[in-house]
Amino acid sequence: MVKFFSKRRLKIAEQILIVIFFAVIIPMTVCGFIINNINQQSNRSQLREAALMIANIVSEEADVFQNSINNELSQIGATLEYYGTFEEDEEYLKTIIKDMSFYKELKVIKPWQLKQFDKYKIENGDAVFSKPLKTGDYLVAVFDVKNIKEKLFRTIDENKRQIYVITNDDNTLIASINYEEEVFKSCLAQLPKNMKTDESVIYGKIKNQPLVYHKKTDPEITIIVNTTEDMTRHLIDYGRDKILLSILLTVLAVFFVVGLYTSYLYTNIRQLFKAIIAISKGNYGRRIRLLTNIFTPFEIVFLGNEFNRMISQIHKSYIQLNKKNKELKQMDEIRSNMIDTVSHEFRTPLTSIQGYTSRLLRQDIEIDEETKQKSLKIIKKQAERLSRMVEDILVIPDIEGSKLQFDLAPVNIENVIENSIMLVKNNENREIINNVVACDIEVIANNDRLEQVFVNLIENAVKYAKDETPVILDYELKESRLVVSVKNDYDIIPREKLKTLFDKFMRIDDSTTRTTRGTGLGLYIVKGLVEAMNGEIRIYSNEECGFCVKVYLPLAVQEEVYE
């Protein structure tokens, strides 16, 4: 058994059943047997004491009855002494019988008639009492047994026990209650041979049905009190049944309450198991749903709440981890795109520089001055292009880490725009309309970085505008900021695509972008630089402007706006 339980882990329900068996059932059963035994002992003692008490009461009533009869017979005998003739005595006795119906017969007889008279009357079911007279005769009183029964049992309120009053010499029955022939014979048969006199004694073989006798010497009668089986069943057996029924009901109540408690507990624990299994399979959105009521322990509720809180944290971490994984994948894609883009973008100017430099270094040919100057200009232009691309790439880590720090000072926006236009590569000789030329306003910014912003914006506008369309630069004052806009004529860009243009390496996938070169970093860098100078950049695409970029910059002297 121990070996079996050591190999197999019991479930909570099984453990509770075992605990109930050893901690409740067995103790209650033992207590029930002990209580039942004590109750039987108490009831048995009560039956014995009651039987003894009844025997004593009947004995006392017999004494009272005998004393009463003796006194009455003595008074009658004394009265008879005043009458001289037999006829007068008979007349007087008839008067007594008439006045006192208790007496069945009163008679004066000779001594030699006494025994025969007693035997005859007793055989007829009557009780005979005699009193000697001074004349030597006997005054005999005959009573109906029913009357004697009323006298003997007048104080006994008993309708269950069997009481028998018999004579000592021949066991003749004088009076009884609940008489049964077989029981009477059984009581007589169990009487001991040597009986104690003038005291109540318990005898008999059945301990739960005590028999009591009380043998009297005056009058010479024996009182037998029998405890019936019905009384024993009512007092002892019914009491035992009630105790056993109470124990059974208690056990059933315990099983019901514990069963109800166990069912709720087991249901909640199963919820916990299901949640754990779901989590082990990767379902981090699963939560424990407890059945909370009076039977739900605080610990289970606390465990469920903490478990749900833990799963929420794990779920959040899982989402963040997935997000980080996606970001890492994007970073990996960005890295690959950056390598491809940079290698492609760098290859073209480097090839030009290398080619023209090799051409200038050749000794086998003679190069005129105009060709040298043209070659050097191309080398310078491609070097500047490489420098801008390197500058763009170097500024990306600072933008990503929010580490861009540079000195801010009042900057004249008109000068910045003019210098930016001069630095723009405009191979198509596209018209640039500068309406900011008359804007003598200063903004808080970094001059070099602000030029880098507008060079990128103007260059992109020139590169991606439709043929034969100008690029327009304009400005306006809005609250405490100067808004500089760069517009070009371009097809309307969908809103979803427009939102992604500030991302790294993001370009519009159409015929225009496929025929132009670029790293896809321009707007990303511009946005980072503008925000680092406490500004804001917005892009629009509609029928009015095609494609428009607006840069919001803080004014150096805000009071001028309100003048």
WOSULJO-V629113 format. One record per run of one state. SS is the DSSP state (H for helix, E for strand, L for the rest). FROM is the first residue (numbers start at 0). TO is the last residue. If there is no record, write none. Layout:
SS:FROM:TO
SS:FROM:TO
//
This chain:
L:0:0
H:1:6
L:7:10
H:11:79
L:80:84
H:85:98
L:99:101
E:102:108
L:109:109
H:110:122
L:123:124
E:125:131
L:132:136
E:137:143
H:144:151
L:152:160
E:161:166
L:167:171
E:172:176
L:177:179
H:180:189
L:190:195
E:196:196
L:197:198
E:199:202
L:203:209
E:210:214
L:215:219
E:220:225
L:226:227
H:228:279
L:280:296
H:297:360
L:361:367
H:368:399
L:400:407
E:408:411
H:412:422
L:423:430
E:431:433
L:434:440
E:441:444
L:445:445
H:446:463
L:464:469
E:470:477
L:478:479
E:480:487
L:488:493
H:494:497
L:498:509
H:510:514
L:515:520
H:521:531
L:532:534
E:535:539
L:540:544
E:545:554
L:555:557
H:558:561
L:562:562
//
